[in-house]
């Protein structure tokens, strides 16, 4: 077989080992503040429904593909479908102090052959938002996909109008790559999608930033951070 580069030199990408990454499994990921467990509709639905639906809590669903839900039975049926799904693969976030579910997150668009995977479908209740546990949940996911499963690209995507999600991506160490215009129609409305990524070559520095931020020494007696994760990752201030 002729080498096409030798015949007609053209710019091409660097060679990459062709092995596939492992697929994420329904495992438990345990941290100091939170534990990620496979979503269980029977165990988690009632608490999550009460914490994420009704009144101002309906705002949690603004940028998600579904919700809000007015009925527990319908919500639980949706959680049953999530529990069975392999892509996305859903996890509940359990607060270690209370033992209660406080959020949901998933792996999705899982491409082991290309070693690319995305984090998404985030539903963080008010009990989880802007907590140490919320950051730790993202750290646990990243450790799993880079250090255990061997992915080379980790993606974060969100509605381009979702300013808090866009700030979170940068704070966590994802790099902004651009906006896909008119990418989707969600709930009858246009969605432009902002794309972010983290690469395996960047992960050692990002992991060090996560671990420095999560260390007990980074928080005073009142639980206030001494150094922000954003500053450790060179992102705009929290």
Secondary structure by P-SEA (a helix, b strand, c coil): cccccccccccccccccccccccccbbbbbcccbbbcccccccccaaaaaaccccccccccccccccccccaaaaaaaaaaaaaccccbbbbbbccccccccbbbbbccccccccbbbbccccccccccccaaaaaaaaaaaaaacccccccbbbbbccccaaaaaaaaaaabbbbcccccccccccccccbbbbbbccccaaaaaaaaaaaaacccccccccccccccccccccccc
